[in-house]
Amino acid sequence: MLVFHVIIAGILLSRWQCYAVATVASLLVAFLAWAEWAHVIGHYTLLILPSEAQAHGTLEQAPFGDMYATAAVAFLAATLFLVAHFVTTLAERALR
């Protein structure tokens, strides 16, 4: 669902404004991931992911793993910037 905001920004706004929307969205997701990792905010476990399996009587939650949280934020940021690039390129070509 986060990608739709970047798509709309790419259609309606200028190129640099679309990249600004992607940057702000990436920073907000990074902040939320950090807040969960640092236990500043709570994490609601759905118990449907295989990575959140029962181990040694305690629940190993994926969002608290350094590599998982970093990879998830990096993947989302890369996706948002790629979508921003493709949408703004298509929007500029459509206006020609």
Biotite code that builds the C-alpha atoms (Angstrom):
import biotite.structure as struc

atoms = struc.array([
    struc.Atom([0.000, 0.000, 0.000], chain_id="A", res_id=1, res_name="MET", atom_name="CA", element="C"),
    struc.Atom([2.935, 2.364, 0.524], chain_id="A", res_id=2, res_name="LEU", atom_name="CA", element="C"),
    struc.Atom([3.791, 2.182, -3.159], chain_id="A", res_id=3, res_name="VAL", atom_name="CA", element="C"),
    struc.Atom([0.480, 3.751, -4.228], chain_id="A", res_id=4, res_name="PHE", atom_name="CA", element="C"),
    struc.Atom([1.402, 7.071, -2.616], chain_id="A", res_id=5, res_name="HIS", atom_name="CA", element="C"),
    struc.Atom([4.639, 7.175, -4.597], chain_id="A", res_id=6, res_name="VAL", atom_name="CA", element="C"),
    struc.Atom([2.773, 6.292, -7.802], chain_id="A", res_id=7, res_name="ILE", atom_name="CA", element="C"),
    struc.Atom([0.273, 9.092, -7.253], chain_id="A", res_id=8, res_name="ILE", atom_name="CA", element="C"),
    struc.Atom([3.098, 11.509, -6.412], chain_id="A", res_id=9, res_name="ALA", atom_name="CA", element="C"),
    struc.Atom([4.911, 10.507, -9.595], chain_id="A", res_id=10, res_name="GLY", atom_name="CA", element="C"),
    struc.Atom([1.859, 11.251, -11.688], chain_id="A", res_id=11, res_name="ILE", atom_name="CA", element="C"),
    struc.Atom([0.788, 14.503, -10.039], chain_id="A", res_id=12, res_name="LEU", atom_name="CA", element="C"),
    struc.Atom([4.036, 16.059, -8.778], chain_id="A", res_id=13, res_name="LEU", atom_name="CA", element="C"),
    struc.Atom([7.409, 16.920, -10.245], chain_id="A", res_id=14, res_name="SER", atom_name="CA", element="C"),
    struc.Atom([10.267, 14.419, -10.297], chain_id="A", res_id=15, res_name="ARG", atom_name="CA", element="C"),
    struc.Atom([12.087, 15.818, -7.263], chain_id="A", res_id=16, res_name="TRP", atom_name="CA", element="C"),
    struc.Atom([8.848, 16.039, -5.258], chain_id="A", res_id=17, res_name="GLN", atom_name="CA", element="C"),
    struc.Atom([8.126, 12.382, -6.030], chain_id="A", res_id=18, res_name="CYS", atom_name="CA", element="C"),
    struc.Atom([11.597, 11.437, -4.805], chain_id="A", res_id=19, res_name="TYR", atom_name="CA", element="C"),
    struc.Atom([10.930, 13.535, -1.690], chain_id="A", res_id=20, res_name="ALA", atom_name="CA", element="C"),
    struc.Atom([7.769, 11.512, -1.038], chain_id="A", res_id=21, res_name="VAL", atom_name="CA", element="C"),
    struc.Atom([9.755, 8.273, -1.456], chain_id="A", res_id=22, res_name="ALA", atom_name="CA", element="C"),
    struc.Atom([12.453, 9.584, 0.903], chain_id="A", res_id=23, res_name="THR", atom_name="CA", element="C"),
    struc.Atom([9.977, 10.600, 3.595], chain_id="A", res_id=24, res_name="VAL", atom_name="CA", element="C"),
    struc.Atom([8.167, 7.258, 3.326], chain_id="A", res_id=25, res_name="ALA", atom_name="CA", element="C"),
    struc.Atom([11.477, 5.381, 3.594], chain_id="A", res_id=26, res_name="SER", atom_name="CA", element="C"),
    struc.Atom([12.537, 7.404, 6.625], chain_id="A", res_id=27, res_name="LEU", atom_name="CA", element="C"),
    struc.Atom([9.200, 6.855, 8.353], chain_id="A", res_id=28, res_name="LEU", atom_name="CA", element="C"),
    struc.Atom([9.387, 3.087, 7.807], chain_id="A", res_id=29, res_name="VAL", atom_name="CA", element="C"),
    struc.Atom([13.001, 3.084, 9.017], chain_id="A", res_id=30, res_name="ALA", atom_name="CA", element="C"),
    struc.Atom([11.927, 4.973, 12.137], chain_id="A", res_id=31, res_name="PHE", atom_name="CA", element="C"),
    struc.Atom([9.119, 2.485, 12.809], chain_id="A", res_id=32, res_name="LEU", atom_name="CA", element="C"),
    struc.Atom([11.497, -0.449, 12.343], chain_id="A", res_id=33, res_name="ALA", atom_name="CA", element="C"),
    struc.Atom([13.991, 1.136, 14.725], chain_id="A", res_id=34, res_name="TRP", atom_name="CA", element="C"),
    struc.Atom([11.252, 1.872, 17.276], chain_id="A", res_id=35, res_name="ALA", atom_name="CA", element="C"),
    struc.Atom([10.121, -1.770, 17.238], chain_id="A", res_id=36, res_name="GLU", atom_name="CA", element="C"),
    struc.Atom([13.707, -3.029, 17.362], chain_id="A", res_id=37, res_name="TRP", atom_name="CA", element="C"),
    struc.Atom([14.516, -0.755, 20.332], chain_id="A", res_id=38, res_name="ALA", atom_name="CA", element="C"),
    struc.Atom([11.241, -1.739, 22.080], chain_id="A", res_id=39, res_name="HIS", atom_name="CA", element="C"),
    struc.Atom([10.074, 1.879, 22.072], chain_id="A", res_id=40, res_name="VAL", atom_name="CA", element="C"),
    struc.Atom([6.772, 0.789, 20.559], chain_id="A", res_id=41, res_name="ILE", atom_name="CA", element="C"),
    struc.Atom([5.118, -2.590, 20.857], chain_id="A", res_id=42, res_name="GLY", atom_name="CA", element="C"),
    struc.Atom([5.116, -5.273, 18.213], chain_id="A", res_id=43, res_name="HIS", atom_name="CA", element="C"),
    struc.Atom([1.944, -7.174, 17.437], chain_id="A", res_id=44, res_name="TYR", atom_name="CA", element="C"),
    struc.Atom([2.833, -10.714, 16.407], chain_id="A", res_id=45, res_name="THR", atom_name="CA", element="C"),
    struc.Atom([0.506, -12.401, 13.918], chain_id="A", res_id=46, res_name="LEU", atom_name="CA", element="C"),
    struc.Atom([2.147, -15.834, 14.366], chain_id="A", res_id=47, res_name="LEU", atom_name="CA", element="C"),
    struc.Atom([1.673, -16.652, 10.682], chain_id="A", res_id=48, res_name="ILE", atom_name="CA", element="C"),
    struc.Atom([5.244, -16.069, 9.539], chain_id="A", res_id=49, res_name="LEU", atom_name="CA", element="C"),
    struc.Atom([7.609, -19.055, 9.577], chain_id="A", res_id=50, res_name="PRO", atom_name="CA", element="C"),
    struc.Atom([10.393, -16.822, 10.935], chain_id="A", res_id=51, res_name="SER", atom_name="CA", element="C"),
    struc.Atom([8.412, -16.225, 14.107], chain_id="A", res_id=52, res_name="GLU", atom_name="CA", element="C"),
    struc.Atom([8.609, -19.833, 15.236], chain_id="A", res_id=53, res_name="ALA", atom_name="CA", element="C"),
    struc.Atom([8.710, -21.190, 18.754], chain_id="A", res_id=54, res_name="GLN", atom_name="CA", element="C"),
    struc.Atom([12.286, -21.794, 19.961], chain_id="A", res_id=55, res_name="ALA", atom_name="CA", element="C"),
    struc.Atom([13.511, -22.801, 23.427], chain_id="A", res_id=56, res_name="HIS", atom_name="CA", element="C"),
    struc.Atom([10.284, -21.715, 25.107], chain_id="A", res_id=57, res_name="GLY", atom_name="CA", element="C"),
    struc.Atom([10.549, -18.120, 23.860], chain_id="A", res_id=58, res_name="THR", atom_name="CA", element="C"),
    struc.Atom([9.239, -16.534, 20.727], chain_id="A", res_id=59, res_name="LEU", atom_name="CA", element="C"),
    struc.Atom([11.914, -15.283, 18.359], chain_id="A", res_id=60, res_name="GLU", atom_name="CA", element="C"),
    struc.Atom([10.318, -12.335, 16.622], chain_id="A", res_id=61, res_name="GLN", atom_name="CA", element="C"),
    struc.Atom([11.808, -11.408, 13.257], chain_id="A", res_id=62, res_name="ALA", atom_name="CA", element="C"),
    struc.Atom([11.423, -7.593, 13.585], chain_id="A", res_id=63, res_name="PRO", atom_name="CA", element="C"),
    struc.Atom([13.861, -7.668, 16.499], chain_id="A", res_id=64, res_name="PHE", atom_name="CA", element="C"),
    struc.Atom([16.599, -9.251, 14.404], chain_id="A", res_id=65, res_name="GLY", atom_name="CA", element="C"),
    struc.Atom([19.164, -6.772, 13.114], chain_id="A", res_id=66, res_name="ASP", atom_name="CA", element="C"),
    struc.Atom([19.550, -8.303, 9.668], chain_id="A", res_id=67, res_name="MET", atom_name="CA", element="C"),
    struc.Atom([15.822, -8.856, 9.144], chain_id="A", res_id=68, res_name="TYR", atom_name="CA", element="C"),
    struc.Atom([14.866, -5.294, 10.055], chain_id="A", res_id=69, res_name="ALA", atom_name="CA", element="C"),
    struc.Atom([17.687, -3.773, 7.991], chain_id="A", res_id=70, res_name="THR", atom_name="CA", element="C"),
    struc.Atom([16.898, -5.940, 4.966], chain_id="A", res_id=71, res_name="ALA", atom_name="CA", element="C"),
    struc.Atom([13.166, -5.200, 5.164], chain_id="A", res_id=72, res_name="ALA", atom_name="CA", element="C"),
    struc.Atom([13.732, -1.433, 5.324], chain_id="A", res_id=73, res_name="VAL", atom_name="CA", element="C"),
    struc.Atom([16.326, -1.535, 2.532], chain_id="A", res_id=74, res_name="ALA", atom_name="CA", element="C"),
    struc.Atom([14.064, -3.623, 0.297], chain_id="A", res_id=75, res_name="PHE", atom_name="CA", element="C"),
    struc.Atom([11.126, -1.268, 0.813], chain_id="A", res_id=76, res_name="LEU", atom_name="CA", element="C"),
    struc.Atom([13.254, 1.836, 0.222], chain_id="A", res_id=77, res_name="ALA", atom_name="CA", element="C"),
    struc.Atom([14.712, 0.363, -2.969], chain_id="A", res_id=78, res_name="ALA", atom_name="CA", element="C"),
    struc.Atom([11.214, -0.546, -4.163], chain_id="A", res_id=79, res_name="THR", atom_name="CA", element="C"),
    struc.Atom([9.889, 2.955, -3.464], chain_id="A", res_id=80, res_name="LEU", atom_name="CA", element="C"),
    struc.Atom([12.758, 4.646, -5.329], chain_id="A", res_id=81, res_name="PHE", atom_name="CA", element="C"),
    struc.Atom([12.510, 2.279, -8.303], chain_id="A", res_id=82, res_name="LEU", atom_name="CA", element="C"),
    struc.Atom([8.767, 2.920, -8.522], chain_id="A", res_id=83, res_name="VAL", atom_name="CA", element="C"),
    struc.Atom([9.411, 6.676, -8.281], chain_id="A", res_id=84, res_name="ALA", atom_name="CA", element="C"),
    struc.Atom([11.918, 6.451, -11.114], chain_id="A", res_id=85, res_name="HIS", atom_name="CA", element="C"),
    struc.Atom([9.659, 4.397, -13.402], chain_id="A", res_id=86, res_name="PHE", atom_name="CA", element="C"),
    struc.Atom([6.503, 6.424, -12.759], chain_id="A", res_id=87, res_name="VAL", atom_name="CA", element="C"),
    struc.Atom([8.161, 9.817, -13.217], chain_id="A", res_id=88, res_name="THR", atom_name="CA", element="C"),
    struc.Atom([9.840, 8.602, -16.418], chain_id="A", res_id=89, res_name="THR", atom_name="CA", element="C"),
    struc.Atom([6.526, 7.364, -17.790], chain_id="A", res_id=90, res_name="LEU", atom_name="CA", element="C"),
    struc.Atom([4.730, 10.545, -16.738], chain_id="A", res_id=91, res_name="ALA", atom_name="CA", element="C"),
    struc.Atom([7.319, 12.710, -18.480], chain_id="A", res_id=92, res_name="GLU", atom_name="CA", element="C"),
    struc.Atom([7.069, 10.636, -21.673], chain_id="A", res_id=93, res_name="ARG", atom_name="CA", element="C"),
    struc.Atom([3.282, 10.826, -21.614], chain_id="A", res_id=94, res_name="ALA", atom_name="CA", element="C"),
    struc.Atom([3.432, 14.627, -21.549], chain_id="A", res_id=95, res_name="LEU", atom_name="CA", element="C"),
    struc.Atom([5.587, 14.843, -24.673], chain_id="A", res_id=96, res_name="ARG", atom_name="CA", element="C"),
])
